[in-house]
Amino acid sequence: MNPTDQIRDLFSERGHLAYGEGVSELQHALQAASLAQKDNASHNQIVAALLHDIGHLLHGLPEDVAEHGIDDYHERIGEKWLEKYFGPEISQPVRLHVAAKRYQCTVNSDYLAQLSPASAKSFILQGDKMNKDEVSAFEKNPFFKNALQLRTWDDNAKDPKMETPLLEHYLPLVKAALVSPAMNQ
């Protein structure tokens, strides 16, 4: 099965799952992509926004895993899957979007208070604030700015009333972003 169909199937099969924020996994993904598109982001950034939490759809763990004190490492699972089909412009911001939350909580004293309860809970499970070495390494990463932007869309994609285009609207961008067009055969 080609990656575009796999993505469609993942959202069809697991997109209804609760995100813990009053929206489903699919709604959250579509809202993040819609916010990226409204910001005139590049096609790769829109695809990264759409797929930033694909690890949640892949890992097969229960929806409430954080409630049990478990970090699902969805950013790593997502990165590993995405890098098989897409370039680093998509897989690396996805890998770094959790680090971006930790970074923002470390360098911006108001950021932690702005997190939703579910995001604040997962923040602790995901490693809490960064130390100086982690901050320095994150700031030197070539995808640092992309990860911070993705984090902003992620944080704002939790509105149960937000209207967005359907998944099908974004699938041509997904298809165009594949490393090899033959992957959609």
BELGI-V932944 format. One record per residue. N is the residue number from 1. RES is the residue in one small letter. PSI is psi as a letter, one per 20 degrees, with the letter a starting at -180 (none if undefined). D_CENTER is the distance of its C-alpha to the mean C-alpha in Angstrom with 1 decimal. Layout:
BEGIN
n=N res=RES psi=PSI d_center=D_CENTER
n=N res=RES psi=PSI d_center=D_CENTER
END
This chain:
BEGIN
n=1 res=m psi=p d_center=22.7
n=2 res=n psi=q d_center=20.9
n=3 res=p psi=h d_center=17.1
n=4 res=t psi=g d_center=16.9
n=5 res=d psi=h d_center=18.9
n=6 res=q psi=g d_center=16.9
n=7 res=i psi=g d_center=13.7
n=8 res=r psi=g d_center=16.1
n=9 res=d psi=g d_center=17.6
n=10 res=l psi=g d_center=14.5
n=11 res=f psi=h d_center=13.7
n=12 res=s psi=g d_center=17.4
n=13 res=e psi=h d_center=18.0
n=14 res=r psi=i d_center=15.2
n=15 res=g psi=i d_center=13.5
n=16 res=h psi=i d_center=16.2
n=17 res=l psi=q d_center=15.2
n=18 res=a psi=p d_center=15.0
n=19 res=y psi=i d_center=11.9
n=20 res=g psi=j d_center=14.4
n=21 res=e psi=j d_center=14.2
n=22 res=g psi=j d_center=16.7
n=23 res=v psi=q d_center=14.4
n=24 res=s psi=r d_center=13.4
n=25 res=e psi=g d_center=10.3
n=26 res=l psi=g d_center=11.4
n=27 res=q psi=g d_center=12.3
n=28 res=h psi=g d_center=9.1
n=29 res=a psi=g d_center=7.5
n=30 res=l psi=h d_center=10.8
n=31 res=q psi=g d_center=11.1
n=32 res=a psi=g d_center=8.1
n=33 res=a psi=g d_center=9.7
n=34 res=s psi=g d_center=13.0
n=35 res=l psi=g d_center=12.7
n=36 res=a psi=g d_center=11.9
n=37 res=q psi=g d_center=14.8
n=38 res=k psi=h d_center=17.0
n=39 res=d psi=j d_center=16.5
n=40 res=n psi=k d_center=17.9
n=41 res=a psi=r d_center=15.0
n=42 res=s psi=r d_center=15.7
n=43 res=h psi=g d_center=15.0
n=44 res=n psi=h d_center=12.8
n=45 res=q psi=h d_center=10.7
n=46 res=i psi=g d_center=10.6
n=47 res=v psi=g d_center=9.7
n=48 res=a psi=g d_center=6.8
n=49 res=a psi=g d_center=5.7
n=50 res=l psi=g d_center=6.9
n=51 res=l psi=j d_center=5.6
n=52 res=h psi=h d_center=2.0
n=53 res=d psi=k d_center=3.8
n=54 res=i psi=h d_center=6.9
n=55 res=g psi=h d_center=8.3
n=56 res=h psi=h d_center=9.3
n=57 res=l psi=h d_center=11.2
n=58 res=l psi=h d_center=12.7
n=59 res=h psi=h d_center=14.1
n=60 res=g psi=j d_center=16.6
n=61 res=l psi=r d_center=16.9
n=62 res=p psi=q d_center=18.0
n=63 res=e psi=h d_center=15.9
n=64 res=d psi=k d_center=17.4
n=65 res=v psi=h d_center=17.0
n=66 res=a psi=h d_center=16.3
n=67 res=e psi=h d_center=19.5
n=68 res=h psi=j d_center=21.3
n=69 res=g psi=k d_center=20.2
n=70 res=i psi=p d_center=18.1
n=71 res=d psi=p d_center=14.9
n=72 res=d psi=i d_center=13.3
n=73 res=y psi=k d_center=11.7
n=74 res=h psi=h d_center=8.7
n=75 res=e psi=h d_center=7.2
n=76 res=r psi=g d_center=10.7
n=77 res=i psi=g d_center=11.1
n=78 res=g psi=g d_center=8.3
n=79 res=e psi=g d_center=9.8
n=80 res=k psi=g d_center=13.2
n=81 res=w psi=g d_center=12.9
n=82 res=l psi=h d_center=11.4
n=83 res=e psi=i d_center=14.1
n=84 res=k psi=h d_center=16.7
n=85 res=y psi=h d_center=16.2
n=86 res=f psi=r d_center=14.6
n=87 res=g psi=r d_center=15.5
n=88 res=p psi=i d_center=14.1
n=89 res=e psi=h d_center=13.1
n=90 res=i psi=g d_center=10.0
n=91 res=s psi=h d_center=9.8
n=92 res=q psi=g d_center=10.5
n=93 res=p psi=h d_center=8.1
n=94 res=v psi=g d_center=5.3
n=95 res=r psi=h d_center=8.2
n=96 res=l psi=i d_center=9.0
n=97 res=h psi=h d_center=6.4
n=98 res=v psi=g d_center=8.4
n=99 res=a psi=h d_center=11.5
n=100 res=a psi=h d_center=11.0
n=101 res=k psi=g d_center=11.4
n=102 res=r psi=g d_center=14.3
n=103 res=y psi=g d_center=15.7
n=104 res=q psi=h d_center=15.7
n=105 res=c psi=h d_center=17.4
n=106 res=t psi=g d_center=19.9
n=107 res=v psi=i d_center=20.9
n=108 res=n psi=o d_center=20.7
n=109 res=s psi=h d_center=23.0
n=110 res=d psi=i d_center=21.9
n=111 res=y psi=g d_center=18.1
n=112 res=l psi=g d_center=18.3
n=113 res=a psi=h d_center=20.6
n=114 res=q psi=i d_center=18.1
n=115 res=l psi=q d_center=15.4
n=116 res=s psi=r d_center=15.6
n=117 res=p psi=g d_center=17.6
n=118 res=a psi=g d_center=14.9
n=119 res=s psi=h d_center=12.6
n=120 res=a psi=h d_center=15.9
n=121 res=k psi=g d_center=16.8
n=122 res=s psi=h d_center=13.8
n=123 res=f psi=g d_center=14.3
n=124 res=i psi=g d_center=17.7
n=125 res=l psi=h d_center=16.7
n=126 res=q psi=j d_center=14.2
n=127 res=g psi=i d_center=17.2
n=128 res=d psi=b d_center=18.2
n=129 res=k psi=q d_center=19.3
n=130 res=m psi=q d_center=19.6
n=131 res=n psi=r d_center=23.1
n=132 res=k psi=g d_center=24.6
n=133 res=d psi=g d_center=24.1
n=134 res=e psi=g d_center=20.3
n=135 res=v psi=g d_center=20.2
n=136 res=s psi=g d_center=22.4
n=137 res=a psi=g d_center=20.5
n=138 res=f psi=g d_center=17.1
n=139 res=e psi=h d_center=19.1
n=140 res=k psi=i d_center=20.6
n=141 res=n psi=p d_center=17.6
n=142 res=p psi=i d_center=17.7
n=143 res=f psi=j d_center=14.0
n=144 res=f psi=g d_center=14.5
n=145 res=k psi=h d_center=14.6
n=146 res=n psi=h d_center=11.7
n=147 res=a psi=h d_center=9.5
n=148 res=l psi=g d_center=11.4
n=149 res=q psi=g d_center=11.0
n=150 res=l psi=g d_center=7.3
n=151 res=r psi=h d_center=7.8
n=152 res=t psi=g d_center=10.5
n=153 res=w psi=g d_center=8.9
n=154 res=d psi=g d_center=6.5
n=155 res=d psi=h d_center=9.9
n=156 res=n psi=j d_center=11.9
n=157 res=a psi=l d_center=10.3
n=158 res=k psi=k d_center=12.4
n=159 res=d psi=o d_center=15.7
n=160 res=p psi=i d_center=17.6
n=161 res=k psi=i d_center=19.9
n=162 res=m psi=p d_center=17.7
n=163 res=e psi=p d_center=18.8
n=164 res=t psi=r d_center=16.7
n=165 res=p psi=r d_center=17.6
n=166 res=l psi=r d_center=17.4
n=167 res=l psi=g d_center=15.2
n=168 res=e psi=h d_center=18.2
n=169 res=h psi=h d_center=18.0
n=170 res=y psi=i d_center=14.9
n=171 res=l psi=h d_center=16.2
n=172 res=p psi=h d_center=18.7
n=173 res=l psi=h d_center=16.2
n=174 res=v psi=g d_center=14.4
n=175 res=k psi=g d_center=18.0
n=176 res=a psi=h d_center=19.0
n=177 res=a psi=i d_center=16.3
n=178 res=l psi=q d_center=17.4
n=179 res=v psi=h d_center=19.3
n=180 res=s psi=p d_center=22.4
n=181 res=p psi=h d_center=23.4
n=182 res=a psi=i d_center=25.4
n=183 res=m psi=i d_center=22.3
n=184 res=n psi=j d_center=22.5
n=185 res=q psi=none d_center=26.2
END
